[in-house]
Amino acid sequence: PCVPTRRGKHQLSDCYIQILSPFKLWAVRGQKPCVCEVRVYPDLAAERRKTGSLLLRGVAGTHLLRQIGQGREFEKLREYVPGDSYSEIHWKATAKRGRPITKAFQVEKTQEVYLVLDNSRLSGRHFEEATSALEYFISAGLLLGVAAQRYGDLFGLVVYGDRVERFVRAGGGRQHFNACRQALYDLKTSPASPDLQELGSFIGGRLRRRALLVFLTDFDDPVTTESFVRNMELVARRHLVLVNTLKDHAVARIFSQQTVDSPDSVYTALAGHLEWQRMSELQRTLRRMGVQMELHPPEWLGGRLISQYLNVKQRQLL
């Protein structure tokens, strides 16, 4: 079998043929013109194996999830019964009918989940096995789309660099997931820095309904980090924002992981500690805005995104 090594859109111009003789004593080789386009899509098989039961691999359909709380979506008005919270009383209906009327809520049936993916220049940073951050972002993001579809939610995409490059409004079904995969399979790293102000304006103008926004981005550039904090404050007032970034294994509290046995390892540990300290401060800043931020080893990103999503659904944070 022919196994591609790089996703995307590829053009073939020739086909090379080798045919063995009937007794396999010699081989005939030839070359024929074959102009065609080959599309290589992200392989989610390895990611599915890592997530295991989180994704309920191999089980089709919508799944039930035990949820905490009573729900936030208004269902109907009903008469007050002892034990109902006073905050749920509908005072206008109470005055009109002359008796206490309370609001009944139900658990939201369908919610919108958006993957907000950064393909600016820093997404080209490489990790283990010479794999770029963008490759991890795409695989984990599509895996999140599979999970959202299986739990009955709507999934959409926003891809941004120095402008919003691709946008797929949240939807459901196999055809919609294929459209999302189609939008990502040939995505490349942009050489420009991200324009967070334009992204914030785009989200504010296009996404009117409250949604879960799962960001996959990189904070290696301090200027980009400051711009992100400044422009996400308004976005976080309307939407539930989860921010995820990749971290190198050396990024940790000093001397917490590795043994120091040489001068070079001391400097490596110190550099990792300074980066860990900067990321911790950023987490605290975003938390004050109501934004949750997490750092993940590249190989764990897909599973962590699904865990975040299931936690949001179970606690009805959206």
Buried (B, 14 or more C-beta within 10 A) or exposed (E): EEEEEEBBEEEEEEEEEEEEEEEEEEEEEEEEEEEEEEEBBBEBEEBBEBBEEBBBEEEEEEEEEEEEEEBEEEEEEEEBEEEBEEEEBBEEBBEEEEEBBBBBBEBBEEBBBBBBBBBBBBBBBEBEEEEBBBBBBBBBBBBBBBBBBBBBBBBBBBBBBBEBBBBBBBBBEEEBBEBBBEBBBEBEBBEEBBBBEBBBBBBBEEBEEBBBBBBBBBBBBEEBBBBBBEBBBBBBEBBBBBBBBBBBEBBBEBBEEBEBEEEEBEEBBEBBBEBBEBBEEBBEBBEEBEBBBBBBBBBBBBBBBBBBBBEBBEEBBB
